[in-house]
Amino acid sequence: MSGINPIRSHKSSFPCLRQLFSLLICGFLLSAPASHAQGQYPPKVEDFSESTLVISAAKYLGTTAESMAEIMDNVFSQYGIPDAIIRGEEVSAAVVFGLRYGRGTLEMQSGAQHPVYWRGPSAGVDTGGNAAKSFTLVYGIQNVEEVYSRFGGVDGSAFYLGGVAVNYLQRDNIVMAPMRAGLGLRAGVSIGYLKFTRDSGWFPF
């Protein structure tokens, strides 16, 4: 009998994991407003200077300007002024293998705004789940179509300050620096990717 119990316990964890993913994803998609369909977008950022983005990101993510200033200084010192930003929200969950779904608004330096959705898997030493707002700096793009692609990188809380987690995604010469703040916790490092699209979708690969 002692050899059977662990197997039952192991198997029973998979339905729970599937239910967790389903609840997170369904709750996120069902609560999504139809603002993009109606052509309504968030107020435009005045400019993409470091000081302006510090204030904008701190307000959007609900963190302090002091913490955000340190984070922005770190990113700006490496890449400078971004070509675009993405403001959005997402849900994710992981027990070794994870999924992430999000949606938001892409804003170019010109002020043009476009809908953007993202999703993707991750795998590695990573556990937990969260619902978060995200503020992403985008570098190296010439037009909006370059964003709608797959970006790989190292995910997790490798760079964490004042309640904000930062990581980098990259495809060729295009770099994204997502900053996330929200409920829940995902700890560790997971290697995966995010696929950015113009339309929403379920399939993460």
NORDAKA-V933505 format. One record per residue. OMEGA is omega in radians with two decimals (999 if undefined). D_FIRST is the distance of its C-alpha to the first C-alpha in Angstrom with 1 decimal. Layout:
# NORDAKA-V933505
((OMEGA/D_FIRST) (OMEGA/D_FIRST))
This chain:
# NORDAKA-V933505
((-3.08/0.0) (3.14/3.8) (-3.09/5.4) (-3.06/5.3) (3.14/6.7) (-3.14/9.6) (3.10/10.6) (3.14/10.9) (-3.13/12.8) (-3.12/14.9) (-3.07/15.9) (-3.12/16.8) (-3.08/19.3) (3.05/21.5) (3.12/22.8) (3.14/23.6) (3.12/25.5) (3.12/27.4) (3.13/28.3) (3.11/29.6) (-3.10/31.8) (-3.14/33.1) (3.14/34.0) (-3.08/35.8) (-3.13/37.7) (3.14/38.6) (3.14/39.7) (-3.08/41.9) (-3.13/43.5) (-3.12/44.2) (-3.09/45.9) (3.10/48.0) (-3.13/51.7) (-3.05/54.1) (-3.13/56.5) (-3.13/56.7) (-3.12/57.5) (3.13/60.3) (-3.13/61.6) (-3.11/60.9) (3.10/59.8) (3.11/59.5) (-3.12/62.7) (3.06/63.8) (-3.06/63.6) (3.06/67.1) (-3.08/66.8) (3.07/64.3) (-3.10/65.6) (-3.10/63.2) (3.13/64.4) (-3.13/64.2) (3.05/60.6) (-3.12/59.5) (-3.12/60.7) (-3.13/59.5) (3.13/55.9) (3.13/55.7) (-3.09/56.7) (-3.10/54.5) (3.14/51.3) (3.12/52.1) (-3.11/52.3) (3.11/55.1) (-3.14/58.1) (3.12/57.8) (-3.12/54.3) (3.11/55.2) (3.13/58.4) (3.12/56.5) (-3.14/54.1) (3.12/57.0) (3.12/59.0) (-3.12/56.1) (-3.12/56.0) (-3.13/59.8) (3.13/60.5) (-2.97/58.6) (3.13/59.6) (-3.10/62.4) (-3.11/63.2) (3.07/60.8) (-3.14/62.0) (3.03/59.8) (3.06/57.2) (3.03/54.3) (-3.10/53.4) (3.13/50.3) (-3.04/46.8) (2.98/43.3) (3.11/39.6) (3.08/36.9) (-3.12/33.2) (2.86/30.9) (-2.97/27.4) (3.07/28.4) (-3.06/30.0) (3.07/32.6) (3.10/35.4) (3.09/38.7) (-3.14/41.3) (3.05/44.7) (-3.09/48.2) (-3.11/51.6) (3.06/55.2) (3.11/56.7) (3.13/60.2) (3.09/62.5) (3.14/65.3) (-3.09/67.8) (3.11/66.1) (-3.12/64.8) (-3.08/61.4) (3.06/58.9) (3.08/55.4) (3.09/52.5) (3.10/48.7) (-3.13/46.0) (3.11/42.5) (3.12/40.2) (3.00/36.8) (3.12/35.8) (-3.13/33.2) (3.12/32.6) (-2.98/31.6) (3.12/32.1) (3.04/30.2) (-3.14/31.4) (3.10/33.8) (2.96/37.4) (-2.96/40.4) (2.88/43.5) (3.14/47.2) (3.10/48.5) (-2.99/51.9) (3.02/52.4) (-3.08/55.4) (-3.09/56.2) (2.98/58.3) (3.12/60.1) (3.10/60.5) (3.12/63.8) (-3.02/62.8) (-3.08/60.1) (-3.13/58.8) (3.12/57.5) (-3.07/54.9) (-3.09/53.3) (-3.13/51.2) (-3.12/48.0) (3.14/47.8) (3.11/45.3) (3.10/44.7) (-3.07/42.5) (-3.13/40.9) (-3.08/39.4) (3.13/41.1) (3.11/42.8) (-3.01/46.0) (-3.10/45.5) (3.06/48.3) (3.14/49.0) (-3.13/46.1) (3.08/47.0) (-3.10/45.0) (3.02/47.1) (-3.11/46.3) (3.03/48.3) (-3.09/48.1) (2.96/50.5) (-3.06/51.8) (-3.12/54.8) (-3.13/57.3) (-3.11/55.9) (3.03/53.9) (3.10/52.1) (3.11/51.3) (3.04/49.0) (-3.03/48.9) (3.05/46.2) (-3.14/45.8) (-3.09/43.6) (3.09/40.5) (-3.08/37.1) (2.93/36.2) (-3.04/35.4) (3.09/35.1) (-3.13/35.3) (3.11/37.0) (3.14/36.4) (-3.12/38.4) (3.11/39.3) (3.02/42.4) (3.09/44.0) (-3.13/46.0) (-3.10/49.0) (3.09/50.6) (-3.10/53.4) (3.13/51.2) (3.12/47.8) (-3.09/44.9) (-2.99/41.1) (-3.01/40.3) (-3.00/39.6) (999/40.3))
